[in-house]
């Protein structure tokens, strides 16, 4: 596939202001030759005194030749520090996205399906705030449970705790077999997280597209390995679901979740998760970017 054209078209418009989604005239070019990303495309949700962490399924990234530029503008405008991403389908477009974010670095899973195709998962992070260890794929021998192996790394955060980050993209679908695969995956994940947690390294954040809702009993039961241990884990999307918020636009449900170890309770105290309504703020968002919205939590660190 040829390299994607680095032009942001005028097919998007911001509902909350007069901006039309195009780069500012005369924007300074960064080292890669791209204009600096816009920081006014949507309202900022990151704060200067917190670590703002999100998970975002950027559906079949890129949806078109303008998606990388648009996603870079959205990330810069929201001012997110760490973003776990899912459904990266083109490496050249991913490289373009990272190059368009001069304050961020990115790592992507090396995983491919048996036929050579892929929907990769990975992380974007602010290099001046966060350092990551070499990431690793987990459960690479468990293809039934994990069609896409989880991707794990350790983040050293300036002014904050060291975090073990694990991002996932679990099996999609509504059939019994699909839910069985997610159930077994979450059982394996909880066992792994429990083994990872030590007195020296107690802080774990599991985040990604779980492809499962939590608002009714049968799908919620898939999360029982974590929910049955409220003294050990916190599901950050519970309150958002109670408020009727959603991360998957077509079904108005939350499929994207963040689960933290109880050791982070003090760090997250008073922090309320956010799902920015990009589908409202940006005309044609679903066609140009994704059918998922980011889910973000903030950890005061300064």
C-alpha positions in Angstrom: 0.0 0.0 0.0 1.4 3.4 -0.9 2.1 6.0 1.7 -1.0 7.9 2.6 -1.3 11.5 1.5 -0.8 13.9 4.4 -3.7 16.2 3.7 -6.6 16.9 6.0 -9.7 17.4 3.9 -12.6 19.7 4.7 -15.0 16.8 5.1 -15.1 17.4 8.9 -16.4 20.3 10.8 -16.4 21.1 14.5 -19.9 21.4 16.0 -18.7 23.3 19.0 -16.9 26.1 17.2 -16.2 27.8 13.9 -13.2 25.7 13.0 -13.6 23.6 9.8 -11.2 20.8 10.6 -8.4 22.0 8.3 -4.9 22.8 9.5 -4.3 26.4 10.4 -2.8 28.5 7.6 1.0 28.9 8.0 1.3 26.1 10.6 4.9 25.4 11.4 6.2 22.2 9.9 7.7 19.6 12.3 10.8 17.5 11.6 8.8 15.1 9.5 7.5 17.8 7.2 4.0 17.7 8.6 2.1 20.8 10.0 2.0 20.9 13.8 -1.2 19.2 14.9 -4.1 21.4 15.8 -4.9 21.8 19.4 -8.3 23.4 19.0 -10.3 20.8 17.0 -12.2 19.6 20.0 -12.3 20.7 23.7 -9.3 19.7 25.8 -9.9 17.1 28.4 -6.3 16.5 29.7 -5.0 18.6 32.6 -1.6 19.9 33.4 -1.5 18.3 36.8 -2.6 14.8 35.9 -1.7 11.8 33.9 -4.5 11.4 31.3 -4.8 7.9 30.1 -7.2 6.7 27.4 -8.1 3.6 25.4 -9.3 4.1 21.8 -10.4 1.6 19.1 -9.6 3.6 16.0 -11.7 1.4 13.7 -9.8 -0.2 10.8 -7.3 2.6 11.0 -7.1 4.4 8.7 -10.6 4.9 7.4 -9.3 7.1 4.6 -6.2 9.1 3.5 -7.1 11.9 5.9 -7.5 9.8 9.1 -3.9 9.9 10.4 -3.9 13.7 10.2 -7.3 14.0 11.8 -6.5 11.5 14.7 -3.3 13.5 15.4 -5.3 16.7 15.7 -7.8 15.0 18.0 -5.1 13.6 20.3 -3.3 16.9 20.4 -6.6 18.8 21.1 -7.7 16.4 23.8 -4.2 16.5 25.3 -3.8 12.9 26.2 -0.6 11.5 27.8 -1.0 7.8 27.2 -3.4 6.2 24.7 -3.8 2.5 24.2 -5.0 1.9 20.6 -6.7 -0.9 18.8 -7.5 -1.9 15.2 -4.4 -0.5 13.5 -4.6 -1.9 10.0 -1.8 -0.1 8.2 1.8 0.4 9.4 2.6 3.3 7.1 -0.5 5.2 8.3 0.5 4.4 11.9 4.0 5.7 11.2 2.4 8.9 9.8 0.3 9.3 12.9 3.3 9.1 15.2 5.3 11.5 13.0 2.4 14.0 13.1 2.6 14.0 16.9 5.9 15.6 17.7 5.4 15.3 21.5 4.5 11.6 21.4 6.2 8.3 20.6 4.4 5.1 19.7 4.9 1.3 19.9 2.8 -1.3 18.1 2.4 -5.0 18.5 4.3 -7.2 16.0 1.4 -9.7 15.9 -0.1 -10.9 12.6 -2.9 -13.4 12.0 -2.0 -16.8 10.5 -2.9 -15.4 7.0 -0.6 -12.4 7.4 -3.3 -9.8 8.0 -3.7 -8.0 11.3 -5.5 -5.5 13.5 -2.7 -4.4 15.7 -2.8 -2.9 19.2 -0.3 -0.5 20.8 0.5 2.6 22.7 1.0 6.3 22.1 2.7 8.3 24.9 4.2 11.7 25.6 8.0 11.2 25.6 8.8 14.0 28.0 6.4 12.5 30.6 6.5 8.8 30.1 9.1 6.2 29.4 8.2 2.6 28.4 10.1 -0.6 28.7 10.3 -2.9 25.7 6.7 -4.1 25.2 5.8 -7.8 25.0 3.0 -9.9 23.7 1.1 -12.1 26.2 -0.6 -15.4 25.7 0.7 -16.0 22.3 -0.1 -19.7 22.5 -3.8 -19.1 23.4 -5.3 -18.2 20.0 -8.8 -19.4 21.0 -9.0 -17.0 23.9 -6.9 -14.2 22.3 -7.2 -13.7 18.5 -5.0 -10.7 19.2 -2.4 -11.2 22.0 -2.5 -8.6 24.7 0.4 -6.1 24.6 2.1 -5.2 27.9 4.7 -2.7 29.0 5.9 -0.9 32.1 5.5 2.9 32.1 7.8 5.1 34.3 5.9 8.4 34.8 7.6 11.6 35.8 6.0 12.6 39.1 3.8 9.5 39.2 3.9 5.8 39.9 5.5 3.1 37.7 2.6 1.4 35.9 2.3 -2.0 34.3 0.1 -1.3 31.3 -1.7 -4.1 29.4 -3.9 -3.4 26.4 -6.3 -5.9 24.9 -8.6 -6.3 21.9 -10.8 -9.3 22.8 -12.9 -11.4 20.5 -15.9 -9.6 18.9 -19.3 -11.0 18.2 -22.5 -11.9 20.1 -22.5 -15.7 19.6 -22.1 -18.1 22.5 -18.6 -19.1 21.2 -17.6 -15.4 21.1 -18.6 -14.8 24.7 -17.0 -18.0 25.8 -13.7 -16.8 24.3 -14.0 -13.5 26.1 -14.8 -15.3 29.4 -11.7 -17.5 29.2 -9.6 -14.5 28.1 -10.6 -12.5 31.2 -10.0 -15.4 33.5 -6.5 -15.7 32.1 -6.0 -11.9 32.3 -7.0 -11.8 36.0 -4.7 -14.7 36.8 -1.8 -12.9 35.0 -2.5 -9.6 36.7 -2.6 -11.2 40.1 0.8 -12.8 39.4 2.2 -9.5 38.1 1.2 -7.6 41.3 4.0 -7.5 43.9 4.7 -5.4 46.9 7.5 -3.7 44.8 5.4 -3.3 41.6 1.7 -3.2 42.7 0.3 -0.8 40.1 -1.4 -2.3 37.1 -3.8 -0.8 34.5 -5.6 -3.1 32.1 -7.3 -1.3 29.3 -8.7 -1.8 25.8 -11.6 -3.0 23.7 -13.1 -5.9 25.6 -16.0 -6.2 23.2 -18.4 -6.8 26.1 -21.0 -4.7 27.9 -21.5 -4.4 31.7 -25.0 -3.2 32.0 -26.9 -6.5 32.1 -26.2 -9.7 34.1 -25.0 -12.2 31.4 -22.4 -10.0 29.7 -21.4 -8.5 33.0 -20.6 -12.0 34.4 -17.8 -12.2 31.9 -15.9 -9.7 34.1 -16.5 -11.7 37.3 -12.8 -12.6 37.8 -12.2 -8.9 38.5 -15.6 -7.9 39.8 -15.6 -10.7 42.4 -12.4 -9.1 44.0 -13.5 -5.5 44.7 -10.7 -5.2 47.2 -8.2 -5.9 44.4 -9.5 -4.2 41.3 -11.6 -1.2 40.2 -13.6 -1.1 37.0 -13.5 2.5 36.0 -16.3 2.3 33.4 -19.0 1.2 35.9 -20.0 4.7 36.9 -20.0 5.8 33.2 -22.3 2.9 32.4 -24.6 3.9 35.2 -24.7 7.4 33.8 -25.8 6.1 30.4 -22.5 6.9 28.7 -21.3 4.9 25.8 -18.0 4.2 23.9 -19.4 2.2 20.9 -21.6 4.6 19.0 -23.8 2.2 16.9 -25.2 0.3 19.9 -24.8 3.1 22.5 -23.0 0.8 24.8 -19.6 0.7 26.6 -17.3 -2.0 25.1 -14.0 -0.3 26.0 -12.9 -0.5 29.6 -10.2 0.3 32.1 -9.5 -1.8 35.2 -6.9 -0.8 37.7 -5.3 -2.6 40.7 -6.5 -1.4 44.1 -3.0 -0.1 44.8 -4.0 2.9 42.6 -7.1 3.8 44.6 -5.5 6.8 46.2 -4.0 8.0 42.9 -7.4 7.8 41.2 -9.4 9.1 44.2 -11.9 11.6 43.0 -11.1 11.0 39.3 -14.2 10.5 37.1 -13.8 8.8 33.8 -14.6 10.6 30.6 -15.9 9.7 27.2 -15.5 12.7 24.9 -18.5 13.0 22.5 -16.3 13.2 19.4 -19.2 11.9 17.3 -21.1 15.1 18.2 -18.2 17.5 18.2 -17.0 16.4 14.8 -19.2 16.1 11.7 -18.7 12.7 9.9 -16.7 11.3 12.8 -17.8 7.7 12.3 -17.0 7.7 8.6 -13.7 9.6 9.0 -12.3 8.1 12.2 -14.1 5.4 14.1 -17.3 3.9 15.5 -15.7 3.9 19.0 -15.0 6.8 21.3 -12.0 7.2 23.6 -12.5 6.3 27.2 -10.2 8.4 29.5 -9.2 8.4 33.2 -7.0 11.0 34.9 -4.6 10.4 37.7 -3.4 13.5 39.6 0.4 13.4 39.8 1.7 16.9 40.3 
